[in-house]
Amino acid sequence: MKPTLALLLEIIETLAPSSLAEGWDNVGLLVGARSRPCTSVLVGLDPTIELLEEAIEKGSDTVITHHPAIFKALSNIDTDSPNGRFLEKAFSGKINVIACHTNLDAAQGGINDHLAQSLGLQEIAPLQHSQASELPAIARIGHYPQALEQKEFLARVFHILELDYVAATDNLPNRIQTVAVCGGSGSDFAEAALEKGADVYLTGEIKHSTAIWARQAGLALIDGTHYATEKAGMSHFAKRFSAAAKEHGLKIEISNTTKETPPFVQLSRGRNDQKK
């Protein structure tokens, strides 16, 4: 079967149903035509010029990003702006652009399931349900059959996130059994994590006010950065998408970006070099 963009979108719908996306989100096909043939897909976290250049270098005609290239309705496209340059390059290169954002966050086997599973958690479940519907919310919570020592738990966190350091509140328990997770920016789920009995809540972009509240309330927080808490999930999605395409008899190359880097680098006092 000759793969088309329409067929790819059907497969994506089985992995990350658009119905799971939050109301404010913009997921699915953002640039391209469903009738176009597709031969190669590149998966990344962010819609950047560098990702498009990597796609062109690899001969990919489609990119799938976690964060949407278009969030809100556009009144104009300023090609001097980063977003405008991205769209201009996608159009000129005839590169299809697809977003799988909060639908992939919430989906079974998606970003947050993968994060929880990678930590070795069991009995993984949605942290709460959406206030607007009965759909599962984004964050997850799970348990260890036996509590882990703090050192062992942190070793897992560093390994999964591929980080040498994380920011954390100063009340991390010596033994950890119940953990809540949310890839990306998850401050809004901190209260739910405490209510469900989490010893630790791992997420990214934690607000200062949330950290102060959590320390006073008795919930330990770990900020694993927005990028690191989602990056592994997108790599996992690329593998699942590739397997699903093969099951549908589609001959198409699906790969994960090898050039994408986090937006922040680590600086230290008295040093001028940067460590990513």
Kinemage of the C-alpha trace (Angstrom):
@kinemage 1
@onewidth
@group {chain A} dominant
@subgroup {mainchain}
@vectorlist {calphas} color= white
{ca met a 1} P 0.000 0.000 0.000
{ca lys a 2} L 1.359 3.394 -0.986
{ca pro a 3} L 1.427 5.577 2.130
{ca thr a 4} L -0.326 8.927 2.040
{ca leu a 5} L -0.583 11.614 4.657
{ca ala a 6} L -4.215 10.601 5.228
{ca leu a 7} L -3.156 7.043 6.113
{ca leu a 8} L -0.481 8.319 8.470
{ca leu a 9} L -2.997 10.516 10.245
{ca glu a 10} L -5.292 7.518 10.683
{ca ile a 11} L -2.487 5.583 12.356
{ca ile a 12} L -1.614 8.509 14.599
{ca glu a 13} L -5.248 8.680 15.644
{ca thr a 14} L -4.978 5.117 17.007
{ca leu a 15} L -1.893 6.048 19.049
{ca ala a 16} L -2.912 9.524 20.201
{ca pro a 17} L -6.630 10.177 19.573
{ca ser a 18} L -7.308 13.852 18.881
{ca ser a 19} L -10.303 13.611 21.230
{ca leu a 20} L -7.830 13.464 24.132
{ca ala a 21} L -6.385 16.889 23.351
{ca glu a 22} L -7.171 19.782 25.652
{ca gly a 23} L -9.625 22.354 24.302
{ca trp a 24} L -6.969 25.064 24.006
{ca asp a 25} L -4.600 22.816 22.044
{ca asn a 26} L -4.047 22.535 18.278
{ca val a 27} L -3.166 19.018 17.164
{ca gly a 28} L -3.203 17.034 13.939
{ca leu a 29} L -2.282 18.229 10.460
{ca leu a 30} L -1.038 21.826 10.559
{ca val a 31} L 0.714 22.089 7.176
{ca gly a 32} L 0.210 19.858 4.146
{ca ala a 33} L -2.393 17.994 2.121
{ca arg a 34} L -3.907 14.676 3.107
{ca ser a 35} L -3.597 13.412 -0.473
{ca arg a 36} L 0.184 13.824 -0.532
{ca pro a 37} L 2.293 10.664 -0.647
{ca cys a 38} L 4.626 10.149 2.337
{ca thr a 39} L 7.859 8.221 2.280
{ca ser a 40} L 9.812 9.438 5.290
{ca val a 41} L 8.859 10.959 8.656
{ca leu a 42} L 11.071 12.760 11.162
{ca val a 43} L 9.868 13.028 14.774
{ca gly a 44} L 10.971 15.800 17.128
{ca leu a 45} L 9.896 17.726 20.183
{ca asp a 46} L 9.887 21.289 18.851
{ca pro a 47} L 9.002 22.894 15.501
{ca thr a 48} L 12.282 24.579 14.604
{ca ile a 49} L 14.143 25.550 11.454
{ca glu a 50} L 16.860 23.104 12.514
{ca leu a 51} L 14.341 20.255 12.566
{ca leu a 52} L 13.162 21.121 9.046
{ca glu a 53} L 16.770 21.281 7.835
{ca glu a 54} L 17.409 17.849 9.337
{ca ala a 55} L 14.271 16.558 7.599
{ca ile a 56} L 15.456 17.952 4.263
{ca glu a 57} L 18.906 16.457 4.797
{ca lys a 58} L 17.334 13.044 5.473
{ca gly a 59} L 14.874 13.340 2.614
{ca ser a 60} L 11.873 13.366 4.954
{ca asp a 61} L 8.643 14.822 3.584
{ca thr a 62} L 6.853 14.964 6.959
{ca val a 63} L 7.746 16.127 10.450
{ca ile a 64} L 5.799 15.288 13.589
{ca thr a 65} L 6.408 17.509 16.590
{ca his a 66} L 5.075 17.420 20.113
{ca his a 67} L 4.683 21.181 20.418
{ca pro a 68} L 2.450 22.651 17.690
{ca ala a 69} L 3.895 25.034 15.123
{ca ile a 70} L 0.544 26.845 15.155
{ca phe a 71} L -1.235 27.327 18.480
{ca lys a 72} L -3.749 30.060 17.732
{ca ala a 73} L -5.490 31.444 14.657
{ca leu a 74} L -3.055 33.496 12.561
{ca ser a 75} L -3.951 37.000 11.418
{ca asn a 76} L -0.714 37.122 9.406
{ca ile a 77} L 2.501 35.207 8.796
{ca asp a 78} L 5.533 37.378 9.459
{ca thr a 79} L 8.425 35.559 7.830
{ca asp a 80} L 10.896 37.645 9.829
{ca ser a 81} L 9.658 35.900 12.986
{ca pro a 82} L 10.878 32.419 14.055
{ca asn a 83} L 7.415 30.895 13.623
{ca gly a 84} L 6.939 32.615 10.275
{ca arg a 85} L 10.302 31.378 9.012
{ca phe a 86} L 9.384 27.848 10.085
{ca leu a 87} L 6.093 27.940 8.167
{ca glu a 88} L 7.706 29.534 5.120
{ca lys a 89} L 10.370 26.819 4.991
{ca ala a 90} L 7.775 24.080 5.450
{ca phe a 91} L 5.684 25.469 2.598
{ca ser a 92} L 8.618 26.032 0.254
{ca gly a 93} L 9.993 22.571 0.955
{ca lys a 94} L 6.553 20.939 0.755
{ca ile a 95} L 7.110 19.390 4.159
{ca asn a 96} L 4.005 18.237 5.983
{ca val a 97} L 3.794 19.289 9.620
{ca ile a 98} L 1.805 17.324 12.227
{ca ala a 99} L 1.452 18.011 15.950
{ca cys a 100} L 0.775 15.437 18.674
{ca his a 101} L 0.631 17.426 21.875
{ca thr a 102} L -1.755 16.980 24.813
{ca asn a 103} L -3.416 14.088 23.008
{ca leu a 104} L -0.092 12.223 23.192
{ca asp a 105} L 0.430 13.401 26.774
{ca ala a 106} L -2.870 11.831 27.817
{ca ala a 107} L -2.885 8.791 25.525
{ca gln a 108} L -2.300 5.267 26.759
{ca gly a 109} L 1.343 4.521 26.057
{ca gly a 110} L 2.007 8.210 25.480
{ca ile a 111} L 4.445 10.710 26.976
{ca asn a 112} L 3.429 10.319 30.613
{ca asp a 113} L 2.767 6.599 30.579
{ca his a 114} L 6.243 6.141 29.139
{ca leu a 115} L 7.802 8.406 31.771
{ca ala a 116} L 6.086 6.501 34.581
{ca gln a 117} L 6.931 3.108 33.089
{ca ser a 118} L 10.574 4.096 32.585
{ca leu a 119} L 10.809 4.885 36.290
{ca gly a 120} L 9.643 1.335 36.966
{ca leu a 121} L 6.342 2.366 38.526
{ca gln a 122} L 3.442 -0.072 38.709
{ca glu a 123} L -0.331 0.345 38.904
{ca ile a 124} L 0.002 3.459 36.759
{ca ala a 125} L -3.178 5.513 36.484
{ca pro a 126} L -4.304 9.028 35.530
{ca leu a 127} L -3.651 11.434 38.383
{ca gln a 128} L -7.070 12.996 37.864
{ca his a 129} L -9.761 13.304 35.226
{ca ser a 130} L -10.408 16.332 33.074
{ca gln a 131} L -12.823 18.789 34.619
{ca ala a 132} L -14.482 19.258 31.233
{ca ser a 133} L -15.116 15.579 30.521
{ca glu a 134} L -14.478 12.020 31.660
{ca leu a 135} L -11.344 11.806 29.551
{ca pro a 136} L -8.134 10.895 31.376
{ca ala a 137} L -6.050 13.879 32.390
{ca ile a 138} L -2.449 14.298 31.399
{ca ala a 139} L -0.497 13.476 34.577
{ca arg a 140} L 0.073 9.961 35.954
{ca ile a 141} L 0.646 8.373 39.339
{ca gly a 142} L 2.125 4.991 40.175
{ca his a 143} L 3.672 2.957 42.958
{ca tyr a 144} L 6.648 0.753 43.722
{ca pro a 145} L 5.844 -2.604 45.356
{ca gln a 146} L 8.570 -1.768 47.837
{ca ala a 147} L 9.809 1.718 48.584
{ca leu a 148} L 13.070 2.747 46.903
{ca glu a 149} L 15.917 4.411 48.689
{ca gln a 150} L 16.282 8.043 47.651
{ca lys a 151} L 19.653 7.338 45.986
{ca glu a 152} L 18.242 4.561 43.825
{ca phe a 153} L 15.212 6.617 42.802
{ca leu a 154} L 17.366 9.605 41.823
{ca ala a 155} L 19.652 7.320 39.814
{ca arg a 156} L 16.619 6.269 37.784
{ca val a 157} L 15.571 9.882 37.278
{ca phe a 158} L 19.019 10.948 36.064
{ca his a 159} L 19.263 7.946 33.735
{ca ile a 160} L 15.832 8.400 32.151
{ca leu a 161} L 16.109 12.159 31.735
{ca glu a 162} L 19.753 11.939 30.621
{ca leu a 163} L 20.633 14.750 33.008
{ca asp a 164} L 23.521 15.287 35.402
{ca tyr a 165} L 21.452 17.469 37.693
{ca val a 166} L 17.860 18.383 38.564
{ca ala a 167} L 16.287 21.037 40.777
{ca ala a 168} L 14.340 19.689 43.735
{ca thr a 169} L 12.681 20.918 46.891
{ca asp a 170} L 14.610 20.230 50.076
{ca asn a 171} L 12.084 17.751 51.485
{ca leu a 172} L 12.812 14.730 49.299
{ca pro a 173} L 11.986 11.597 51.361
{ca asn a 174} L 14.654 9.067 52.220
{ca arg a 175} L 12.344 6.314 50.931
{ca ile a 176} L 10.003 6.758 47.986
{ca gln a 177} L 7.051 4.563 47.051
{ca thr a 178} L 4.344 6.659 45.346
{ca val a 179} L 5.333 8.964 42.488
{ca ala a 180} L 3.346 11.331 40.275
{ca val a 181} L 4.717 12.461 36.905
{ca cys a 182} L 3.864 14.955 34.207
{ca gly a 183} L 6.107 15.658 31.261
{ca gly a 184} L 6.482 19.290 30.266
{ca ser a 185} L 5.006 22.059 32.382
{ca gly a 186} L 3.057 20.466 35.233
{ca ser a 187} L 2.754 22.875 38.149
{ca asp a 188} L -1.039 22.798 37.883
{ca phe a 189} L -1.142 19.126 38.934
{ca ala a 190} L 0.849 19.508 42.160
{ca glu a 191} L -2.190 19.695 44.450
{ca ala a 192} L -3.688 16.592 42.853
{ca ala a 193} L -0.386 14.757 43.393
{ca leu a 194} L -0.504 15.597 47.094
{ca glu a 195} L -4.168 14.593 47.385
{ca lys a 196} L -3.422 11.207 45.803
{ca gly a 197} L -0.631 10.530 48.274
{ca ala a 198} L 2.442 11.044 46.100
{ca asp a 199} L 5.762 11.112 47.944
{ca val a 200} L 7.374 12.866 44.980
{ca tyr a 201} L 6.067 14.715 41.938
{ca leu a 202} L 8.355 14.801 38.889
{ca thr a 203} L 7.592 17.385 36.218
{ca gly a 204} L 9.123 20.455 34.526
{ca glu a 205} L 8.929 24.238 34.612
{ca ile a 206} L 7.786 24.287 38.233
{ca lys a 207} L 6.619 27.719 39.349
{ca his a 208} L 8.304 29.334 42.338
{ca ser a 209} L 4.955 29.715 44.081
{ca thr a 210} L 4.191 26.025 43.515
{ca ala a 211} L 7.527 24.999 45.016
{ca ile a 212} L 6.952 27.163 48.104
{ca trp a 213} L 3.451 25.707 48.543
{ca ala a 214} L 4.664 22.120 48.081
{ca arg a 215} L 7.449 22.482 50.628
{ca gln a 216} L 4.975 23.826 53.184
{ca ala a 217} L 2.383 21.169 52.313
{ca gly a 218} L 4.810 18.250 52.538
{ca leu a 219} L 5.094 17.303 48.850
{ca ala a 220} L 8.546 16.839 47.360
{ca leu a 221} L 9.030 18.224 43.852
{ca ile a 222} L 11.645 17.431 41.218
{ca asp a 223} L 11.991 19.741 38.213
{ca gly a 224} L 13.423 17.625 35.418
{ca thr a 225} L 13.011 20.427 32.842
{ca his a 226} L 10.329 20.631 30.188
{ca tyr a 227} L 12.617 19.248 27.487
{ca ala a 228} L 14.011 16.234 29.341
{ca thr a 229} L 10.688 15.055 30.772
{ca glu a 230} L 9.190 14.847 27.268
{ca lys a 231} L 12.120 13.995 24.996
{ca ala a 232} L 12.243 10.260 25.770
{ca gly a 233} L 8.488 10.000 25.266
{ca met a 234} L 8.776 11.355 21.737
{ca ser a 235} L 11.516 8.848 20.930
{ca his a 236} L 9.222 6.124 22.235
{ca phe a 237} L 6.375 7.482 20.093
{ca ala a 238} L 8.574 7.295 16.976
{ca lys a 239} L 9.211 3.592 17.666
{ca arg a 240} L 5.524 2.872 18.280
{ca phe a 241} L 4.529 4.789 15.160
{ca ser a 242} L 7.049 2.883 13.066
{ca ala a 243} L 5.760 -0.460 14.363
{ca ala a 244} L 2.136 0.536 13.730
{ca ala a 245} L 2.946 1.612 10.162
{ca lys a 246} L 4.542 -1.778 9.468
{ca glu a 247} L 1.485 -3.535 10.882
{ca his a 248} L -0.610 -1.604 8.360
{ca gly a 249} L 1.673 -2.720 5.552
{ca leu a 250} L 3.103 0.743 4.912
{ca lys a 251} L 6.645 1.030 3.623
{ca ile a 252} L 7.757 4.268 5.229
{ca glu a 253} L 10.842 5.367 7.139
{ca ile a 254} L 10.081 6.837 10.561
{ca ser a 255} L 12.967 8.151 12.614
{ca asn a 256} L 13.604 10.334 15.620
{ca thr a 257} L 15.688 13.488 15.370
{ca thr a 258} L 19.365 13.083 16.201
{ca lys a 259} L 20.218 16.790 16.176
{ca glu a 260} L 17.632 18.366 18.461
{ca thr a 261} L 19.070 19.909 21.628
{ca pro a 262} L 17.538 21.466 24.753
{ca pro a 263} L 17.049 25.253 24.685
{ca phe a 264} L 18.957 25.762 27.938
{ca val a 265} L 22.593 25.034 28.724
{ca gln a 266} L 24.234 24.664 32.139
{ca leu a 267} L 26.513 27.495 33.242
{ca ser a 268} L 28.612 27.571 36.380
{ca arg a 269} L 30.286 30.375 38.300
{ca gly a 270} L 33.774 31.224 37.144
{ca arg a 271} L 33.465 29.299 33.871
{ca asn a 272} L 32.826 30.670 30.406
{ca asp a 273} L 32.168 27.372 28.655
{ca gln a 274} L 28.677 25.932 28.292
{ca lys a 275} L 27.603 22.407 29.195
{ca lys a 276} L 24.488 21.030 27.545
